[in-house]
Structure formats: structure tokens, C-alpha cells
Amino acid sequence: MHELSIIASVVDSVLDSLPQYPGARVLEVRLRVGALAAVVEDSLQFCYELAVRGTPLEGSRLVVSAVPARVYCPACNKLSELENLQSFRCPHCGQPAPDLRQGRELQIESLEIEEAEVTP
Ligand SMILES: [Zn+2]
């Protein structure tokens, strides 16, 4: 499953950054997912729950923020959101617009961490 390997690498990179915050608890991991990234949010959530079990991320939330696909059209000289993901055409003038500028993202946008209380 595609989503499982994505989640595995997301969890790995969060775990890598945790030593900077000793004793901290991860509350939320926010992912930016492009419309063309070809992942299903339900599967991401399902895989996340499995992947975080037994790790410091257990109990944290995965939040997926969807990024629409946008192409640049030289005729209109602007970025437009694709209406049809199957055909890369400018929604304004109908010209082919293969210059995809946004929509393949698959990255960690932010982490919400509860830092450990420091007792002197
Ligand atoms: Zn156009």
C-alpha cells in the first residue's frame, strides 16, 4: 500500500526531530497533500494509527490539509486551479496548461508538540 510507505517516512522524520524536545509529546502532525499526490486520506489515517502504535507519536492526530492542483497558463499569465485532474487545461481559456505548479505536495507542514515541563 502506497499510503503505508508515505506514513512510515512521515513518522520516521517526526521521530528524528523529537530528540530536540526531550520528554515532549506529539499532539498533532499536519501534512500537506496535493490533489495529484494520489493518496486517499482515509488510508493515510488508517496507516497512521498503525504506524504510531508504540512510538512517542501514539495518540497524536494526523491532520491532512489538501492542496489544490494549480497550473500556470502562459496565455492568461496566471495560476489557475485545475477543474479536471485528468486534463491539464487552463479553466479560463481552455488551452493546454502542462505547467503544474502546485498539487503534488506530500510534506509535513507542521508539528504540534507539548513540551515537557521543566522541573529544576
Ligand atoms: Zn489560460
Backbone and ligand atoms as CSV (ligand in chain L), in Angstrom:
chain,resi,resn,atom,element,x,y,z
A,1,MET,N,N,0.850,-1.205,0.000
A,1,MET,CA,C,0.000,0.000,0.000
A,1,MET,C,C,0.886,1.255,0.000
A,2,HIS,N,N,0.670,2.093,-0.959
A,2,HIS,CA,C,1.348,3.365,-1.165
A,2,HIS,C,C,1.329,4.233,0.114
A,3,GLU,N,N,0.158,4.355,0.706
A,3,GLU,CA,C,-0.003,5.232,1.870
A,3,GLU,C,C,0.851,4.788,3.047
A,4,LEU,N,N,1.014,3.474,3.176
A,4,LEU,CA,C,1.767,2.966,4.322
A,4,LEU,C,C,3.230,3.422,4.265
A,5,SER,N,N,3.822,3.386,3.071
A,5,SER,CA,C,5.223,3.809,2.981
A,5,SER,C,C,5.341,5.318,3.171
A,6,ILE,N,N,4.347,6.056,2.730
A,6,ILE,CA,C,4.357,7.510,2.953
A,6,ILE,C,C,4.322,7.802,4.449
A,7,ILE,N,N,3.375,7.149,5.116
A,7,ILE,CA,C,3.225,7.382,6.548
A,7,ILE,C,C,4.468,6.934,7.309
A,8,ALA,N,N,5.051,5.814,6.887
A,8,ALA,CA,C,6.259,5.336,7.558
A,8,ALA,C,C,7.363,6.387,7.482
A,9,SER,N,N,7.494,7.048,6.340
A,9,SER,CA,C,8.563,8.035,6.250
A,9,SER,C,C,8.208,9.315,6.999
A,10,VAL,N,N,6.920,9.650,7.048
A,10,VAL,CA,C,6.491,10.813,7.837
A,10,VAL,C,C,6.793,10.565,9.321
A,11,VAL,N,N,6.404,9.386,9.797
A,11,VAL,CA,C,6.618,9.062,11.207
A,11,VAL,C,C,8.116,9.052,11.520
A,12,ASP,N,N,8.908,8.489,10.604
A,12,ASP,CA,C,10.361,8.478,10.794
A,12,ASP,C,C,10.926,9.885,10.932
A,13,SER,N,N,10.466,10.774,10.063
A,13,SER,CA,C,11.085,12.094,10.126
A,13,SER,C,C,10.618,12.855,11.363
A,14,VAL,N,N,9.401,12.585,11.833
A,14,VAL,CA,C,8.973,13.205,13.093
A,14,VAL,C,C,9.812,12.658,14.247
A,15,LEU,N,N,10.012,11.353,14.248
A,15,LEU,CA,C,10.811,10.739,15.310
A,15,LEU,C,C,12.240,11.290,15.307
A,16,ASP,N,N,12.758,11.547,14.120
A,16,ASP,CA,C,14.109,12.111,14.007
A,16,ASP,C,C,14.213,13.484,14.645
A,17,SER,N,N,13.118,14.244,14.585
A,17,SER,CA,C,13.201,15.603,15.097
A,17,SER,C,C,12.902,15.669,16.595
A,18,LEU,N,N,12.393,14.576,17.156
A,18,LEU,CA,C,11.984,14.617,18.564
A,18,LEU,C,C,13.115,14.794,19.588
A,19,PRO,N,N,14.294,14.261,19.328
A,19,PRO,CA,C,15.357,14.437,20.348
A,19,PRO,C,C,15.641,15.897,20.705
A,20,GLN,N,N,15.253,16.821,19.826
A,20,GLN,CA,C,15.405,18.240,20.156
A,20,GLN,C,C,14.499,18.667,21.312
A,21,TYR,N,N,13.461,17.873,21.539
A,21,TYR,CA,C,12.475,18.231,22.582
A,21,TYR,C,C,12.356,17.064,23.555
A,22,PRO,N,N,13.310,16.950,24.457
A,22,PRO,CA,C,13.277,15.777,25.354
A,22,PRO,C,C,11.999,15.728,26.187
A,23,GLY,N,N,11.392,14.576,26.221
A,23,GLY,CA,C,10.194,14.397,27.030
A,23,GLY,C,C,8.930,14.970,26.434
A,24,ALA,N,N,9.046,15.549,25.247
A,24,ALA,CA,C,7.875,16.180,24.644
A,24,ALA,C,C,6.907,15.131,24.109
A,25,ARG,N,N,5.678,15.568,23.972
A,25,ARG,CA,C,4.641,14.692,23.453
A,25,ARG,C,C,4.114,15.309,22.154
A,26,VAL,N,N,3.978,14.488,21.145
A,26,VAL,CA,C,3.452,14.989,19.883
A,26,VAL,C,C,1.925,14.976,19.952
A,27,LEU,N,N,1.324,16.122,19.679
A,27,LEU,CA,C,-0.135,16.198,19.712
A,27,LEU,C,C,-0.727,16.070,18.318
A,28,GLU,N,N,-0.029,16.672,17.358
A,28,GLU,CA,C,-0.623,16.739,16.032
A,28,GLU,C,C,0.469,16.813,14.969
A,29,VAL,N,N,0.259,16.085,13.898
A,29,VAL,CA,C,1.143,16.157,12.738
A,29,VAL,C,C,0.271,16.605,11.575
A,30,ARG,N,N,0.690,17.714,10.950
A,30,ARG,CA,C,-0.099,18.237,9.850
A,30,ARG,C,C,0.641,18.000,8.536
A,31,LEU,N,N,-0.054,17.390,7.615
A,31,LEU,CA,C,0.542,17.063,6.316
A,31,LEU,C,C,-0.115,17.884,5.225
A,32,ARG,N,N,0.701,18.343,4.283
A,32,ARG,CA,C,0.160,18.978,3.085
A,32,ARG,C,C,0.128,17.925,1.990
A,33,VAL,N,N,-1.057,17.706,1.470
A,33,VAL,CA,C,-1.201,16.670,0.457
A,33,VAL,C,C,-1.830,17.265,-0.794
A,34,GLY,N,N,-1.110,17.202,-1.889
A,34,GLY,CA,C,-1.603,17.740,-3.144
A,34,GLY,C,C,-2.699,16.875,-3.743
A,35,ALA,N,N,-3.562,17.517,-4.518
A,35,ALA,CA,C,-4.673,16.811,-5.153
A,35,ALA,C,C,-4.169,15.717,-6.095
A,36,LEU,N,N,-2.942,15.871,-6.588
A,36,LEU,CA,C,-2.404,14.884,-7.521
A,36,LEU,C,C,-1.427,13.918,-6.857
A,37,ALA,N,N,-1.352,13.960,-5.555
A,37,ALA,CA,C,-0.412,13.086,-4.862
A,37,ALA,C,C,-0.898,11.640,-4.852
A,38,ALA,N,N,-2.115,11.431,-5.298
A,38,ALA,CA,C,-2.663,10.081,-5.434
A,38,ALA,C,C,-2.674,9.306,-4.123
A,39,VAL,N,N,-3.114,9.963,-3.080
A,39,VAL,CA,C,-3.295,9.242,-1.826
A,39,VAL,C,C,-4.725,9.463,-1.333
A,40,VAL,N,N,-5.184,8.527,-0.560
A,40,VAL,CA,C,-6.535,8.579,-0.028
A,40,VAL,C,C,-6.434,8.925,1.451
A,41,GLU,N,N,-7.121,9.978,1.841
A,41,GLU,CA,C,-6.956,10.425,3.223
A,41,GLU,C,C,-7.334,9.338,4.230
A,42,ASP,N,N,-8.405,8.618,3.963
A,42,ASP,CA,C,-8.816,7.559,4.896
A,42,ASP,C,C,-7.702,6.536,5.104
A,43,SER,N,N,-7.015,6.202,4.012
A,43,SER,CA,C,-5.914,5.246,4.122
A,43,SER,C,C,-4.767,5.843,4.904
A,44,LEU,N,N,-4.510,7.130,4.694
A,44,LEU,CA,C,-3.448,7.783,5.463
A,44,LEU,C,C,-3.755,7.691,6.952
A,45,GLN,N,N,-4.997,7.994,7.296
A,45,GLN,CA,C,-5.385,7.970,8.709
A,45,GLN,C,C,-5.249,6.570,9.288
A,46,PHE,N,N,-5.690,5.611,8.520
A,46,PHE,CA,C,-5.636,4.224,8.962
A,46,PHE,C,C,-4.183,3.790,9.184
A,47,CYS,N,N,-3.336,4.095,8.210
A,47,CYS,CA,C,-1.924,3.708,8.302
A,47,CYS,C,C,-1.239,4.441,9.442
A,48,TYR,N,N,-1.641,5.681,9.641
A,48,TYR,CA,C,-1.026,6.475,10.708
A,48,TYR,C,C,-1.267,5.818,12.061
A,49,GLU,N,N,-2.516,5.425,12.286
A,49,GLU,CA,C,-2.834,4.794,13.563
A,49,GLU,C,C,-1.992,3.550,13.805
A,50,LEU,N,N,-1.788,2.788,12.749
A,50,LEU,CA,C,-0.961,1.589,12.885
A,50,LEU,C,C,0.495,1.951,13.127
A,51,ALA,N,N,0.963,2.951,12.378
A,51,ALA,CA,C,2.396,3.260,12.386
A,51,ALA,C,C,2.856,3.892,13.696
A,52,VAL,N,N,1.962,4.615,14.377
A,52,VAL,CA,C,2.406,5.322,15.585
A,52,VAL,C,C,2.286,4.472,16.844
A,53,ARG,N,N,1.657,3.322,16.713
A,53,ARG,CA,C,1.481,2.467,17.884
A,53,ARG,C,C,2.836,2.133,18.504
A,54,GLY,N,N,2.949,2.355,19.804
A,54,GLY,CA,C,4.197,2.017,20.478
A,54,GLY,C,C,5.319,3.021,20.274
A,55,THR,N,N,5.023,4.132,19.593
A,55,THR,CA,C,6.043,5.172,19.420
A,55,THR,C,C,5.616,6.394,20.245
A,56,PRO,N,N,6.521,7.374,20.393
A,56,PRO,CA,C,6.126,8.599,21.114
A,56,PRO,C,C,5.003,9.366,20.410
A,57,LEU,N,N,4.661,8.958,19.206
A,57,LEU,CA,C,3.590,9.647,18.481
A,57,LEU,C,C,2.222,9.047,18.777
A,58,GLU,N,N,2.210,7.981,19.538
A,58,GLU,CA,C,0.949,7.317,19.805
A,58,GLU,C,C,-0.028,8.293,20.445
A,59,GLY,N,N,-1.258,8.299,19.954
A,59,GLY,CA,C,-2.277,9.185,20.495
A,59,GLY,C,C,-2.319,10.542,19.828
A,60,SER,N,N,-1.364,10.816,18.938
A,60,SER,CA,C,-1.393,12.111,18.260
A,60,SER,C,C,-2.351,12.054,17.072
A,61,ARG,N,N,-2.696,13.237,16.591
A,61,ARG,CA,C,-3.627,13.368,15.475
A,61,ARG,C,C,-2.858,13.592,14.183
A,62,LEU,N,N,-3.372,13.025,13.122
A,62,LEU,CA,C,-2.861,13.348,11.797
A,62,LEU,C,C,-3.882,14.273,11.141
A,63,VAL,N,N,-3.425,15.442,10.722
A,63,VAL,CA,C,-4.319,16.377,10.056
A,63,VAL,C,C,-3.830,16.539,8.620
A,64,VAL,N,N,-4.727,16.319,7.688
A,64,VAL,CA,C,-4.344,16.408,6.286
A,64,VAL,C,C,-4.888,17.703,5.711
A,65,SER,N,N,-3.997,18.581,5.247
A,65,SER,CA,C,-4.524,19.752,4.554
A,65,SER,C,C,-4.333,19.567,3.056
A,66,ALA,N,N,-5.452,19.645,2.377
A,66,ALA,CA,C,-5.470,19.379,0.947
A,66,ALA,C,C,-4.968,20.594,0.175
A,67,VAL,N,N,-4.095,20.342,-0.785
A,67,VAL,CA,C,-3.571,21.405,-1.630
A,67,VAL,C,C,-4.147,21.206,-3.030
A,68,PRO,N,N,-4.868,22.192,-3.541
A,68,PRO,CA,C,-5.446,22.019,-4.873
A,68,PRO,C,C,-4.364,22.032,-5.954
A,69,ALA,N,N,-4.666,21.412,-7.080
A,69,ALA,CA,C,-3.732,21.421,-8.209
A,69,ALA,C,C,-3.864,22.749,-8.947
A,70,ARG,N,N,-2.739,23.420,-9.188
A,70,ARG,CA,C,-2.767,24.687,-9.917
A,70,ARG,C,C,-1.762,24.636,-11.061
A,71,VAL,N,N,-2.228,25.092,-12.208
A,71,VAL,CA,C,-1.339,25.153,-13.370
A,71,VAL,C,C,-1.108,26.612,-13.747
A,72,TYR,N,N,0.040,26.812,-14.394
A,72,TYR,CA,C,0.320,28.144,-14.909
A,72,TYR,C,C,-0.042,28.164,-16.383
A,73,CYS,N,N,-0.838,29.162,-16.786
A,73,CYS,CA,C,-1.206,29.313,-18.182
A,73,CYS,C,C,-0.491,30.538,-18.733
A,74,PRO,N,N,0.385,30.322,-19.731
A,74,PRO,CA,C,1.114,31.471,-20.297
A,74,PRO,C,C,0.184,32.421,-21.042
A,75,ALA,N,N,-0.899,31.905,-21.620
A,75,ALA,CA,C,-1.823,32.766,-22.354
A,75,ALA,C,C,-2.523,33.742,-21.417
A,76,CYS,N,N,-2.942,33.251,-20.256
A,76,CYS,CA,C,-3.625,34.117,-19.286
A,76,CYS,C,C,-2.619,34.763,-18.328
A,77,ASN,N,N,-1.402,34.242,-18.333
A,77,ASN,CA,C,-0.364,34.707,-17.429
A,77,ASN,C,C,-0.802,34.652,-15.969
A,78,LYS,N,N,-1.425,33.534,-15.625
A,78,LYS,CA,C,-1.741,33.353,-14.207
A,78,LYS,C,C,-1.873,31.888,-13.823
A,79,LEU,N,N,-1.885,31.687,-12.519
A,79,LEU,CA,C,-2.070,30.351,-11.970
A,79,LEU,C,C,-3.555,30.106,-11.781
A,80,SER,N,N,-3.999,28.936,-12.207
A,80,SER,CA,C,-5.401,28.617,-12.007
A,80,SER,C,C,-5.541,27.221,-11.442
A,81,GLU,N,N,-6.594,27.060,-10.673
A,81,GLU,CA,C,-6.868,25.761,-10.096
A,81,GLU,C,C,-7.463,24.856,-11.166
A,82,LEU,N,N,-6.919,23.659,-11.278
A,82,LEU,CA,C,-7.442,22.721,-12.276
A,82,LEU,C,C,-8.839,22.269,-11.876
A,83,GLU,N,N,-9.731,22.261,-12.854
A,83,GLU,CA,C,-11.083,21.767,-12.556
A,83,GLU,C,C,-11.156,20.273,-12.790
A,84,ASN,N,N,-10.386,19.830,-13.753
A,84,ASN,CA,C,-10.414,18.421,-14.098
A,84,ASN,C,C,-8.985,17.881,-14.006
A,85,LEU,N,N,-8.789,16.974,-13.062
A,85,LEU,CA,C,-7.438,16.477,-12.834
A,85,LEU,C,C,-6.962,15.550,-13.949
A,86,GLN,N,N,-7.877,15.160,-14.817
A,86,GLN,CA,C,-7.492,14.262,-15.913
A,86,GLN,C,C,-6.929,15.041,-17.093
A,87,SER,N,N,-7.372,16.285,-17.257
A,87,SER,CA,C,-6.875,17.031,-18.407
A,87,SER,C,C,-6.304,18.355,-17.935
A,88,PHE,N,N,-5.045,18.559,-18.273
A,88,PHE,CA,C,-4.361,19.762,-17.818
A,88,PHE,C,C,-4.649,20.909,-18.766
A,89,ARG,N,N,-5.791,21.537,-18.539
A,89,ARG,CA,C,-6.161,22.672,-19.371
A,89,ARG,C,C,-6.471,23.854,-18.478
A,90,CYS,N,N,-6.179,25.027,-18.993
A,90,CYS,CA,C,-6.497,26.234,-18.254
A,90,CYS,C,C,-8.014,26.388,-18.173
A,91,PRO,N,N,-8.555,26.557,-16.974
A,91,PRO,CA,C,-10.008,26.676,-16.833
A,91,PRO,C,C,-10.554,27.982,-17.414
A,92,HIS,N,N,-9.689,28.931,-17.701
A,92,HIS,CA,C,-10.160,30.215,-18.233
A,92,HIS,C,C,-10.225,30.217,-19.752
A,93,CYS,N,N,-9.115,29.791,-20.406
A,93,CYS,CA,C,-9.099,29.894,-21.862
A,93,CYS,C,C,-9.153,28.532,-22.551
A,94,GLY,N,N,-9.022,27.452,-21.777
A,94,GLY,CA,C,-9.131,26.128,-22.380
A,94,GLY,C,C,-7.876,25.627,-23.060
A,95,GLN,N,N,-6.817,26.425,-23.029
A,95,GLN,CA,C,-5.555,25.992,-23.631
A,95,GLN,C,C,-4.905,24.906,-22.759
A,96,PRO,N,N,-4.170,24.009,-23.426
A,96,PRO,CA,C,-3.423,23.038,-22.620
A,96,PRO,C,C,-2.441,23.771,-21.702
A,97,ALA,N,N,-2.406,23.348,-20.457
A,97,ALA,CA,C,-1.523,24.013,-19.500
A,97,ALA,C,C,-0.772,22.949,-18.707
A,98,PRO,N,N,0.299,22.428,-19.289
A,98,PRO,CA,C,1.010,21.322,-18.635
A,98,PRO,C,C,1.912,21.753,-17.490
A,99,ASP,N,N,2.009,23.057,-17.285
A,99,ASP,CA,C,2.956,23.555,-16.284
A,99,ASP,C,C,2.337,23.535,-14.886
A,100,LEU,N,N,2.435,22.377,-14.261
A,100,LEU,CA,C,1.837,22.206,-12.941
A,100,LEU,C,C,2.728,22.859,-11.884
A,101,ARG,N,N,2.178,23.785,-11.136
A,101,ARG,CA,C,2.977,24.490,-10.137
A,101,ARG,C,C,2.661,24.036,-8.717
A,102,GLN,N,N,1.548,23.370,-8.568
A,102,GLN,CA,C,1.121,23.000,-7.224
A,102,GLN,C,C,0.188,21.808,-7.328
A,103,GLY,N,N,0.246,20.914,-6.353
A,103,GLY,CA,C,-0.702,19.799,-6.371
A,103,GLY,C,C,-0.068,18.433,-6.188
A,104,ARG,N,N,1.295,18.398,-6.201
A,104,ARG,CA,C,1.944,17.113,-5.956
A,104,ARG,C,C,2.589,17.056,-4.569
A,105,GLU,N,N,2.282,18.031,-3.746
A,105,GLU,CA,C,2.906,18.100,-2.421
A,105,GLU,C,C,2.585,16.866,-1.584
A,106,LEU,N,N,3.555,16.507,-0.807
A,106,LEU,CA,C,3.344,15.466,0.180
A,106,LEU,C,C,4.415,15.714,1.219
A,107,GLN,N,N,4.121,16.614,2.125
A,107,GLN,CA,C,5.154,17.002,3.077
A,107,GLN,C,C,4.561,17.362,4.420
A,108,ILE,N,N,5.401,17.339,5.421
A,108,ILE,CA,C,4.950,17.721,6.748
A,108,ILE,C,C,4.874,19.243,6.789
A,109,GLU,N,N,3.716,19.745,7.142
A,109,GLU,CA,C,3.543,21.191,7.203
A,109,GLU,C,C,3.937,21.700,8.586
A,110,SER,N,N,3.466,21.020,9.608
A,110,SER,CA,C,3.812,21.457,10.950
A,110,SER,C,C,3.610,20.328,11.951
A,111,LEU,N,N,4.202,20.540,13.097
A,111,LEU,CA,C,4.063,19.606,14.202
A,111,LEU,C,C,3.553,20.389,15.393
A,112,GLU,N,N,2.639,19.792,16.110
A,112,GLU,CA,C,2.244,20.426,17.364
A,112,GLU,C,C,2.779,19.551,18.485
A,113,ILE,N,N,3.565,20.165,19.327
A,113,ILE,CA,C,4.255,19.413,20.367
A,113,ILE,C,C,3.987,20.031,21.727
A,114,GLU,N,N,3.751,19.159,22.673
A,114,GLU,CA,C,3.605,19.647,24.033
A,114,GLU,C,C,4.931,19.387,24.728
A,115,GLU,N,N,5.612,20.460,25.068
A,115,GLU,CA,C,6.935,20.272,25.656
A,115,GLU,C,C,6.844,19.806,27.087
A,116,ALA,N,N,7.838,19.053,27.478
A,116,ALA,CA,C,7.874,18.551,28.842
A,116,ALA,C,C,8.020,19.708,29.810
A,117,GLU,N,N,7.387,19.573,30.958
A,117,GLU,CA,C,7.550,20.631,31.954
A,117,GLU,C,C,8.927,20.512,32.571
A,118,VAL,N,N,9.566,21.651,32.639
A,118,VAL,CA,C,10.932,21.643,33.155
A,118,VAL,C,C,10.891,21.853,34.669
A,119,THR,N,N,11.340,20.834,35.379
A,119,THR,CA,C,11.389,20.974,36.846
A,119,THR,C,C,12.837,21.144,37.254
A,120,PRO,N,N,13.116,22.187,37.975
A,120,PRO,CA,C,14.515,22.482,38.307
A,120,PRO,C,C,15.090,21.466,39.290
L,1,ZN,ZN,ZN,-5.491,30.378,-19.881
